[in-house]
Amino acid sequence: MHRYNYCISGNCRLQKNSYSDDYKIHWDDKCYFLTASQSDILNLIKYHEFQIQEAERGIERRNGNIKVLKRKLADAPKRPDLPDNRSSNHFKMGKEIAVYFDEYKKWYFGRVAPGYRSGDGCVSYILRGIGPQSGSFWGCGVCTPIVMLKSEYDFFKKNPNEYKIWCERAYDKDFNGKRMFAAPIGKE
């Protein structure tokens, strides 16, 4: 705890062990090691060595997991990222996109445009044949399944079974408080 830019309480990492709370210290506490016996210090050394061994075992387990996942990666189908897995800058400026409008039951195509938080979790776009065409834009969050890169749209159009699998996972939640239904690919 800090007060008036001075540390008045804290922890001594050398003392920390799983058997006590003795590692908590205050500004006026005497140093634990002024009165610690060899046995006390040896116990702390054993504790820290145990922590290192546990960390090494954890690293070994994770390396084993990575090996298994890499083997599975080779056999896994390649499909576009799920909307929730898209990076915040998934939609690069000027890239062609496809956006589905449920009220028109149709996909529209356009380009990513500079706009509100583009590249920061949102995507702004100008579409051909609908909406603002200059000086303004439409947009949505990058995790919305009704917006995708044109290359992703083309992939799904050629691979409808992959689109079906993708939709089962992409549309499994509510968006803005209501359930969104999978947009049919190929309906332009």
JOJO-V811703 format. One record per backbone hydrogen bond with DSSP energy under -0.5 kcal/mol. CO is the residue of the C=O (numbers start at 1). NH is the residue of the N-H. If there is no record, write none. Layout:
CO/NH ; CO/NH
//
This chain:
1/8 ; 1/9 ; 3/6 ; 6/3 ; 6/8 ; 8/27 ; 10/25 ; 11/13 ; 12/15 ; 12/16 ; 17/20 ; 21/24 ; 23/12 ; 25/10 ; 26/29 ; 31/34 ; 32/35 ; 32/36 ; 37/41 ; 38/42 ; 39/43 ; 40/44 ; 41/45 ; 42/46 ; 43/47 ; 44/48 ; 45/49 ; 46/50 ; 47/51 ; 48/52 ; 49/53 ; 50/54 ; 51/55 ; 52/56 ; 53/57 ; 54/58 ; 55/59 ; 56/60 ; 57/61 ; 58/62 ; 59/63 ; 60/64 ; 61/65 ; 62/66 ; 63/67 ; 64/68 ; 65/69 ; 66/70 ; 67/71 ; 68/72 ; 69/73 ; 70/74 ; 71/75 ; 72/75 ; 72/76 ; 77/79 ; 82/85 ; 82/86 ; 83/86 ; 87/90 ; 88/121 ; 90/92 ; 92/95 ; 95/112 ; 96/150 ; 97/110 ; 98/148 ; 99/108 ; 100/102 ; 101/104 ; 101/105 ; 101/106 ; 106/101 ; 108/99 ; 109/128 ; 110/97 ; 111/126 ; 112/94 ; 115/118 ; 117/120 ; 117/122 ; 121/142 ; 122/119 ; 123/140 ; 124/113 ; 125/138 ; 126/111 ; 127/130 ; 130/127 ; 138/125 ; 140/123 ; 141/144 ; 144/147 ; 146/100 ; 148/98 ; 149/153 ; 150/154 ; 151/155 ; 152/156 ; 153/157 ; 154/158 ; 155/159 ; 159/162 ; 159/163 ; 160/164 ; 161/165 ; 162/166 ; 163/167 ; 164/168 ; 165/169 ; 166/169 ; 166/170 ; 167/171 ; 169/172 ; 173/180 ; 175/178 ; 178/175 ; 184/187 ; 186/188 ; 187/107
//
